[in-house]
Amino acid sequence: MQEPIDISQEIINQLAKLSENELKVLRYINKSFINLIIKSDWIQSFIQDEFANKNLFEVILNKRNEVITNKIINSFDKKIVVTYWLLHFQWVFNLLKQNDIKWRITKIDYLYPIK
């Protein structure tokens, strides 16, 4: 039986072979893809529906949303600032509103994680 490949090390090995200019291009392409995915609800849904491991997404998105929502709901603080990824935003807010319809958003700052 063949040993499993350490994909992290393999990626590091392949990246080490690239020139500085090739790395700049790769960084630019990666940033573009990530920002495109973040901006597009359709792309996010398509990836989740067509390519994603459904059980994994259930944990990454839904269960994590429940954890953060429960922490907010059970907090004794009256004012809360939440920094969270856009993919979770609407689901977390909907869960909060299910618990109490008076939940309001007073401010949203959209920031890109990669510029």
C-alpha positions in Angstrom: 0.0 0.0 0.0 1.3 3.4 -0.9 1.8 6.1 1.8 -0.7 9.0 1.6 0.8 12.1 0.0 1.4 15.1 2.3 -0.4 17.6 0.1 0.8 20.6 2.2 4.4 19.7 1.7 3.8 18.9 -2.0 2.3 22.4 -2.4 5.2 24.0 -0.6 7.6 22.1 -2.9 5.9 23.2 -6.0 5.6 26.8 -4.9 9.4 26.8 -4.1 10.1 26.1 -7.8 8.3 29.3 -8.9 10.1 32.5 -9.6 9.1 35.7 -7.8 7.2 37.0 -10.9 5.3 33.6 -11.2 4.4 33.9 -7.5 3.1 37.4 -8.0 0.8 36.2 -10.8 -0.4 33.2 -8.8 -1.2 35.5 -5.8 -3.1 37.9 -8.1 -5.1 35.0 -9.6 -5.9 33.5 -6.1 -7.0 36.9 -4.8 -9.2 37.4 -7.8 -10.9 34.0 -7.4 -11.4 34.4 -3.7 -12.9 37.9 -4.1 -15.1 36.7 -6.9 -16.5 33.9 -4.8 -17.1 36.3 -1.9 -19.0 38.7 -4.1 -21.2 36.2 -5.9 -24.1 34.4 -4.2 -24.6 32.4 -7.3 -21.1 31.0 -7.3 -21.2 30.2 -3.6 -24.5 28.3 -4.1 -23.2 26.5 -7.2 -20.0 25.4 -5.4 -22.0 24.3 -2.4 -24.7 22.5 -4.4 -22.4 20.9 -7.1 -19.0 20.3 -5.6 -19.1 20.5 -1.9 -19.1 17.7 0.6 -22.6 18.2 2.0 -21.8 16.9 5.5 -18.7 19.1 5.7 -20.6 22.2 4.6 -23.3 21.3 7.2 -20.6 21.6 9.9 -18.7 24.5 8.5 -21.7 26.7 7.7 -24.7 25.6 9.7 -23.3 24.2 12.9 -20.8 27.1 13.2 -23.7 29.5 12.6 -25.6 27.9 15.4 -22.6 28.2 17.8 -22.0 31.9 17.1 -25.7 32.6 17.3 -26.1 30.9 20.7 -23.1 32.8 22.0 -24.7 36.1 21.0 -28.1 35.2 22.3 -26.7 34.0 25.6 -24.4 37.0 26.1 -25.1 39.4 28.9 -23.7 42.3 26.8 -26.2 44.8 25.4 -24.1 45.9 22.5 -22.2 43.4 20.4 -19.9 43.8 17.5 -19.5 40.7 15.3 -16.7 40.2 12.8 -17.7 37.2 10.7 -17.3 36.0 7.1 -19.9 37.1 4.6 -21.0 33.5 3.9 -22.3 33.2 7.4 -23.8 36.7 7.7 -27.4 36.2 6.5 -27.7 32.8 8.2 -26.5 34.1 11.5 -28.8 37.1 11.3 -31.8 34.9 10.4 -31.1 32.6 13.4 -30.9 35.7 15.6 -34.2 37.0 14.3 -35.9 33.6 14.8 -35.0 34.0 18.5 -36.0 37.6 18.7 -37.6 39.6 15.9 -36.2 42.9 17.4 -32.7 42.1 16.2 -31.4 45.0 14.0 -28.2 45.7 12.2 -26.9 49.2 12.9 -23.9 49.1 10.6 -22.2 46.9 8.1 -18.7 47.4 6.8 -17.8 45.1 3.9 -14.1 44.5 3.8 -12.3 42.1 1.5 -10.0 39.7 3.3 -7.5 39.7 0.5 -6.5 42.9 -1.4 
